[in-house]
Amino acid sequence: MAKSIIIQAAALCFLSLLAFAYCEDRFFVEGRVYCDTCRIQFVTKLTKYMKGAKVGLECKDREGGSLIYSSEAETDESGTYRLPVDGDHEEEICEVVLKKSSDPECDEVSKDPFLKKSARISLTKNNGISSPVRLANPLGFMKKTPLPGCTEALRELGMTADDIVQ
């Protein structure tokens, strides 16, 4: 009887260690995708979050830029995606990129080389972040024409349309 309990306890400890080791290198990348209704490349009170938009996670080699790891996800009704990622990607540059809009009236991506079209993310446990969840900056597709209320929304932020590079 005692021998059986010891064997069960040892098995439980061993399985717990395996689960811990497996979870050690699993991350979750979370973020949101929005429709940039004012074509200004940041979130405002007129922003609409997009259900059904597609994003991709791309991890590339730092030296040659070759793709090492990739994954895709689709946003839920709140415009939020969650990408599970296995493995430590400390030696790679990982970014979430926009893949496909769910709204044909809001499907443009800026062509400006100085504007970010992706959200860089750190996927390693060697960066001081204890949580396995990595939060990516919001990414937005641009509406073909700005909404009429955009000028007022910018004014409330202390900006004018002339302050924004289109």
N, C-alpha and C positions, 0 to 999 in steps of 0.2 A: 504494500500500500504506500509506504513512505517513498519507496524507489519510484513508483509511478508518479507521485506528486513531484518529485525532484526532476524527473524526465520532462514532465509537462511544463514545469517552471522554466527549465533550461530552454525548451523549445519556444516558449513564449518570449523569453528574453532575446533569443536569436532572431526570431521573426520581427521583434520590435526594432532591433538594430538594422535589419535589412530594410525595413520601411523607412527608418530615419536616413539611411544612406541613399535610398532612392529619391526621397523628397529633397535631399540636400542640393541636388543640381536640377531642380525643376523651378521654373519661373513662370509668372503670368504677366503678360504685357497688357495693360488696359489703357484705353483712351477713347476719345470721341471724335466723330466726324460731323462737320456742320456745313450748311449752305451759307456761304459768305454773301448775304443779301445786299450788302453795300459795296462789294468789290474792294475792300480795304485791307484784307489779309489778317484780320483779327476779329474776335468775338465782340458783338455789341448786343444791345437789348433787342435788336431786330433779327438776330441770328436764329436760324431754324436748324435743329439737329436732324440728321438724316437717318431714317430707317432703311436698311437694305443696301447701304453703301459697302463697297469691298475695299479692304486694305490688305497690304502684304507686309510681312516682316522679312527683311533681307539682311543677312549677316555675311559680310565680305572680308576676305583676307586683307590685312593691313598693307602688305607688300604689293601684291599684284592686282588686288581688287576683284579676284575671282569669287564667285558666289559659293559659299560654304554651306549655308543653311537658309531655307525659306519656308514660309508658312503663310496661309491666308485666313482671313476671318471676315464675317459680315456683321454689320451693326444691327443692334436690336431697335426697338421702338423709341428708345431715348438717344439713339445715335452712338451707343456705347459698344465697343468690341472688347473681347477678352481672348487673347492668344496664349495657350499653354506652350511652353518652350522647355524642352529637355536638354540638359547639358550646360556646361559652363562655356561661355563664348568670350572669355577675357581677351583672347588674342585677335578678335575680330571686331569690325565696325558694324554695329547693328542699327538699323533704322526701320521705322514704320513708314510705308509709302502709300499714297492714294492709288488705288487700282481702278475702281469703277464707281461712278455715281449712280444713284438710284433715281435721279431726277434729271430728265433731259433738258430742263430749263436752268439747271444749276450743275453743269458738268465740266466747266473750264478749270484748268490748272494754270497758275501764273507762269508765264514764260520768262519773267524777270530772273536773271541768273543770281541776283543778290537776295532774293526772297527764298525762304525755306519751303521746300515742297515735301519735306519729310521730317520725322521726329526721331532724333537719335536717342538710343536707349542703351543702358549698361546692363549686360546680362552676365554678371559674374558675382560670386559671393565675396570676392576680394576687393570690395569698394566701400566697405563700411555700412552698407545698407543691410539691415538684418531681415527685413521682410522679403518674401519671394515675389511680391507684387511690384512691378515696375510701371509707373505712370508716365505715359507719353503725352507730350503737348497735343492740344487739339489740332486737327488738320481740316482744312476747308476747301471745298470746290467753290468756284465763283459763279454767281448768277449772271446770266447774259446781260441783263440791264439792272442797275441798282433800283431798289425800292424807293418810292417817293419820300418816305420818312427818313432817309439816310442823312440828309443835310441837317435836320433837327437833332438826330441822334449824335452826330459828330459835334454839333454845337454844344450839346449837354456835356460832352467829354472835354470841352475847351479846345476843340479843333475845328478846322474848316476843310472843305473838300480840297482846297489848294495845298493843305498840309500833307495830303496822301498822294503817293505816287501810284498812278493807275497802271 
